[in-house]
Amino acid sequence: MFYSDDHEPVHVHVEKDGHTAKLNVEPVELVYNKGYKVNEIKEIESIV
């Protein structure tokens, strides 16, 4: 999810199957992760 009127820094929220993560966009940086495996986070980072 991305909210165009959200606060800085620009970031995305990722939610699936009860897992949630937040990543800053520039530079790509994991802010928090609740439930995703390391390999899943790496894939999410590559997409961001």
Biopython code that builds the backbone (N, CA, C, O; Angstrom):
import numpy as np
from Bio.PDB.StructureBuilder import StructureBuilder

atoms = [
    (1, "MET", "N", (0.841, -1.174, 0.000)),
    (1, "MET", "CA", (0.000, 0.000, 0.000)),
    (1, "MET", "C", (0.882, 1.231, 0.000)),
    (1, "MET", "O", (1.967, 1.253, 0.581)),
    (2, "PHE", "N", (0.392, 2.229, -0.655)),
    (2, "PHE", "CA", (1.085, 3.503, -0.714)),
    (2, "PHE", "C", (0.018, 4.582, -0.581)),
    (2, "PHE", "O", (-0.957, 4.588, -1.331)),
    (3, "TYR", "N", (0.197, 5.480, 0.356)),
    (3, "TYR", "CA", (-0.753, 6.565, 0.557)),
    (3, "TYR", "C", (-0.120, 7.860, 0.088)),
    (3, "TYR", "O", (0.898, 8.284, 0.636)),
    (4, "SER", "N", (-0.702, 8.493, -0.913)),
    (4, "SER", "CA", (-0.095, 9.686, -1.504)),
    (4, "SER", "C", (-0.056, 10.870, -0.547)),
    (4, "SER", "O", (0.758, 11.775, -0.729)),
    (5, "ASP", "N", (-0.910, 10.885, 0.461)),
    (5, "ASP", "CA", (-0.926, 11.999, 1.404)),
    (5, "ASP", "C", (-0.295, 11.636, 2.751)),
    (5, "ASP", "O", (-0.527, 12.321, 3.747)),
    (6, "ASP", "N", (0.495, 10.572, 2.785)),
    (6, "ASP", "CA", (1.129, 10.110, 4.018)),
    (6, "ASP", "C", (2.372, 10.944, 4.317)),
    (6, "ASP", "O", (2.816, 11.739, 3.488)),
    (7, "HIS", "N", (2.916, 10.753, 5.494)),
    (7, "HIS", "CA", (4.072, 11.525, 5.969)),
    (7, "HIS", "C", (5.365, 11.097, 5.291)),
    (7, "HIS", "O", (5.439, 10.024, 4.692)),
    (8, "GLU", "N", (6.378, 11.942, 5.390)),
    (8, "GLU", "CA", (7.729, 11.647, 4.887)),
    (8, "GLU", "C", (8.430, 10.748, 5.892)),
    (8, "GLU", "O", (8.040, 10.756, 7.059)),
    (9, "PRO", "N", (9.423, 9.986, 5.520)),
    (9, "PRO", "CA", (9.877, 9.753, 4.158)),
    (9, "PRO", "C", (8.893, 8.875, 3.392)),
    (9, "PRO", "O", (8.067, 8.179, 3.982)),
    (10, "VAL", "N", (8.999, 8.925, 2.063)),
    (10, "VAL", "CA", (8.123, 8.105, 1.223)),
    (10, "VAL", "C", (8.376, 6.639, 1.566)),
    (10, "VAL", "O", (9.523, 6.198, 1.635)),
    (11, "HIS", "N", (7.304, 5.894, 1.777)),
    (11, "HIS", "CA", (7.426, 4.498, 2.184)),
    (11, "HIS", "C", (6.226, 3.700, 1.679)),
    (11, "HIS", "O", (5.232, 4.264, 1.222)),
    (12, "VAL", "N", (6.343, 2.382, 1.772)),
    (12, "VAL", "CA", (5.247, 1.479, 1.411)),
    (12, "VAL", "C", (4.977, 0.534, 2.571)),
    (12, "VAL", "O", (5.862, 0.211, 3.363)),
    (13, "HIS", "N", (3.726, 0.104, 2.644)),
    (13, "HIS", "CA", (3.317, -0.909, 3.610)),
    (13, "HIS", "C", (2.979, -2.157, 2.811)),
    (13, "HIS", "O", (2.321, -2.074, 1.774)),
    (14, "VAL", "N", (3.423, -3.307, 3.289)),
    (14, "VAL", "CA", (3.157, -4.575, 2.611)),
    (14, "VAL", "C", (2.440, -5.478, 3.609)),
    (14, "VAL", "O", (2.931, -5.712, 4.714)),
    (15, "GLU", "N", (1.271, -5.982, 3.206)),
    (15, "GLU", "CA", (0.498, -6.871, 4.064)),
    (15, "GLU", "C", (0.001, -8.068, 3.274)),
    (15, "GLU", "O", (-0.508, -7.930, 2.162)),
    (16, "LYS", "N", (0.157, -9.251, 3.869)),
    (16, "LYS", "CA", (-0.334, -10.478, 3.237)),
    (16, "LYS", "C", (-0.390, -11.577, 4.282)),
    (16, "LYS", "O", (0.555, -11.765, 5.047)),
    (17, "ASP", "N", (-1.489, -12.295, 4.314)),
    (17, "ASP", "CA", (-1.651, -13.455, 5.197)),
    (17, "ASP", "C", (-1.285, -13.146, 6.649)),
    (17, "ASP", "O", (-0.670, -13.974, 7.320)),
    (18, "GLY", "N", (-1.655, -11.972, 7.133)),
    (18, "GLY", "CA", (-1.382, -11.614, 8.518)),
    (18, "GLY", "C", (0.011, -11.076, 8.783)),
    (18, "GLY", "O", (0.315, -10.695, 9.914)),
    (19, "HIS", "N", (0.872, -11.034, 7.762)),
    (19, "HIS", "CA", (2.213, -10.477, 7.898)),
    (19, "HIS", "C", (2.171, -9.017, 7.470)),
    (19, "HIS", "O", (1.347, -8.629, 6.642)),
    (20, "THR", "N", (3.057, -8.214, 8.036)),
    (20, "THR", "CA", (3.112, -6.806, 7.670)),
    (20, "THR", "C", (4.550, -6.306, 7.715)),
    (20, "THR", "O", (5.353, -6.745, 8.539)),
    (21, "ALA", "N", (4.854, -5.392, 6.826)),
    (21, "ALA", "CA", (6.184, -4.789, 6.791)),
    (21, "ALA", "C", (6.043, -3.363, 6.276)),
    (21, "ALA", "O", (5.090, -3.026, 5.574)),
    (22, "LYS", "N", (7.011, -2.541, 6.642)),
    (22, "LYS", "CA", (7.074, -1.165, 6.149)),
    (22, "LYS", "C", (8.483, -0.933, 5.644)),
    (22, "LYS", "O", (9.458, -1.262, 6.320)),
    (23, "LEU", "N", (8.588, -0.361, 4.444)),
    (23, "LEU", "CA", (9.892, -0.080, 3.856)),
    (23, "LEU", "C", (9.925, 1.346, 3.332)),
    (23, "LEU", "O", (8.990, 1.796, 2.669)),
    (24, "ASN", "N", (11.010, 2.057, 3.635)),
    (24, "ASN", "CA", (11.243, 3.353, 3.019)),
    (24, "ASN", "C", (11.641, 3.110, 1.576)),
    (24, "ASN", "O", (12.238, 2.082, 1.257)),
    (25, "VAL", "N", (11.308, 4.062, 0.695)),
    (25, "VAL", "CA", (11.531, 3.876, -0.734)),
    (25, "VAL", "C", (12.915, 4.335, -1.178)),
    (25, "VAL", "O", (13.565, 3.645, -1.963)),
    (26, "GLU", "N", (13.381, 5.487, -0.694)),
    (26, "GLU", "CA", (14.663, 6.027, -1.167)),
    (26, "GLU", "C", (15.503, 6.514, -0.015)),
    (26, "GLU", "O", (15.219, 7.588, 0.517)),
    (27, "PRO", "N", (16.509, 5.796, 0.396)),
    (27, "PRO", "CA", (16.905, 4.487, -0.138)),
    (27, "PRO", "C", (15.975, 3.393, 0.396)),
    (27, "PRO", "O", (15.301, 3.569, 1.411)),
    (28, "VAL", "N", (15.956, 2.267, -0.310)),
    (28, "VAL", "CA", (15.132, 1.139, 0.147)),
    (28, "VAL", "C", (15.695, 0.666, 1.478)),
    (28, "VAL", "O", (16.859, 0.281, 1.586)),
    (29, "GLU", "N", (14.835, 0.708, 2.485)),
    (29, "GLU", "CA", (15.274, 0.378, 3.844)),
    (29, "GLU", "C", (14.099, -0.208, 4.611)),
    (29, "GLU", "O", (13.012, 0.370, 4.633)),
    (30, "LEU", "N", (14.318, -1.346, 5.232)),
    (30, "LEU", "CA", (13.280, -1.980, 6.028)),
    (30, "LEU", "C", (13.104, -1.205, 7.328)),
    (30, "LEU", "O", (14.068, -0.999, 8.065)),
    (31, "VAL", "N", (11.882, -0.778, 7.609)),
    (31, "VAL", "CA", (11.573, -0.069, 8.847)),
    (31, "VAL", "C", (11.121, -1.070, 9.901)),
    (31, "VAL", "O", (11.605, -1.049, 11.032)),
    (32, "TYR", "N", (10.185, -1.953, 9.525)),
    (32, "TYR", "CA", (9.795, -3.027, 10.424)),
    (32, "TYR", "C", (9.260, -4.215, 9.637)),
    (32, "TYR", "O", (8.816, -4.081, 8.497)),
    (33, "ASN", "N", (9.315, -5.374, 10.271)),
    (33, "ASN", "CA", (8.850, -6.619, 9.679)),
    (33, "ASN", "C", (8.177, -7.436, 10.767)),
    (33, "ASN", "O", (8.767, -7.694, 11.816)),
    (34, "LYS", "N", (6.953, -7.836, 10.517)),
    (34, "LYS", "CA", (6.233, -8.690, 11.457)),
    (34, "LYS", "C", (5.713, -9.904, 10.697)),
    (34, "LYS", "O", (4.615, -9.884, 10.140)),
    (35, "GLY", "N", (6.520, -10.955, 10.684)),
    (35, "GLY", "CA", (6.063, -12.229, 10.145)),
    (35, "GLY", "C", (6.660, -12.700, 8.840)),
    (35, "GLY", "O", (6.591, -13.891, 8.536)),
    (36, "TYR", "N", (7.247, -11.806, 8.051)),
    (36, "TYR", "CA", (7.842, -12.242, 6.789)),
    (36, "TYR", "C", (9.184, -12.922, 7.042)),
    (36, "TYR", "O", (9.931, -12.534, 7.940)),
    (37, "LYS", "N", (9.477, -13.939, 6.240)),
    (37, "LYS", "CA", (10.771, -14.623, 6.298)),
    (37, "LYS", "C", (11.820, -13.766, 5.586)),
    (37, "LYS", "O", (11.482, -12.893, 4.787)),
    (38, "VAL", "N", (13.081, -14.022, 5.880)),
    (38, "VAL", "CA", (14.188, -13.249, 5.307)),
    (38, "VAL", "C", (14.130, -13.259, 3.780)),
    (38, "VAL", "O", (14.300, -12.213, 3.153)),
    (39, "ASN", "N", (13.893, -14.416, 3.175)),
    (39, "ASN", "CA", (13.848, -14.483, 1.706)),
    (39, "ASN", "C", (12.664, -13.699, 1.149)),
    (39, "ASN", "O", (12.755, -13.153, 0.049)),
    (40, "GLU", "N", (11.559, -13.631, 1.882)),
    (40, "GLU", "CA", (10.399, -12.854, 1.446)),
    (40, "GLU", "C", (10.723, -11.353, 1.507)),
    (40, "GLU", "O", (10.346, -10.602, 0.607)),
    (41, "ILE", "N", (11.405, -10.926, 2.543)),
    (41, "ILE", "CA", (11.794, -9.524, 2.678)),
    (41, "ILE", "C", (12.745, -9.141, 1.546)),
    (41, "ILE", "O", (12.622, -8.060, 0.972)),
    (42, "LYS", "N", (13.687, -10.016, 1.226)),
    (42, "LYS", "CA", (14.616, -9.728, 0.120)),
    (42, "LYS", "C", (13.853, -9.543, -1.195)),
    (42, "LYS", "O", (14.184, -8.658, -1.984)),
    (43, "GLU", "N", (12.837, -10.371, -1.432)),
    (43, "GLU", "CA", (12.031, -10.236, -2.644)),
    (43, "GLU", "C", (11.245, -8.925, -2.635)),
    (43, "GLU", "O", (11.178, -8.228, -3.648)),
    (44, "ILE", "N", (10.658, -8.598, -1.500)),
    (44, "ILE", "CA", (9.915, -7.333, -1.380)),
    (44, "ILE", "C", (10.847, -6.151, -1.638)),
    (44, "ILE", "O", (10.488, -5.223, -2.363)),
    (45, "GLU", "N", (12.043, -6.181, -1.047)),
    (45, "GLU", "CA", (13.006, -5.100, -1.262)),
    (45, "GLU", "C", (13.363, -4.951, -2.738)),
    (45, "GLU", "O", (13.507, -3.834, -3.233)),
    (46, "SER", "N", (13.507, -6.073, -3.439)),
    (46, "SER", "CA", (13.856, -6.004, -4.854)),
    (46, "SER", "C", (12.723, -5.392, -5.675)),
    (46, "SER", "O", (12.981, -4.730, -6.680)),
    (47, "ILE", "N", (11.504, -5.599, -5.273)),
    (47, "ILE", "CA", (10.362, -5.015, -5.977)),
    (47, "ILE", "C", (10.259, -3.516, -5.694)),
    (47, "ILE", "O", (9.973, -2.723, -6.591)),
    (48, "VAL", "N", (10.494, -3.144, -4.444)),
    (48, "VAL", "CA", (10.440, -1.721, -4.082)),
    (48, "VAL", "C", (11.538, -0.982, -4.797)),
    (48, "VAL", "O", (11.674, 0.231, -4.634)),
]
sb = StructureBuilder()
sb.init_structure("model")
sb.init_model(0)
sb.init_chain("A")
sb.init_seg("    ")
for serial, (resi, resn, name, xyz) in enumerate(atoms, 1):
    if name == "N":
        sb.init_residue(resn, " ", resi, " ")
    sb.init_atom(name, np.array(xyz, "f"), 0.0, 1.0, " ", f" {name:<3s}", serial, name[0])
structure = sb.get_structure()
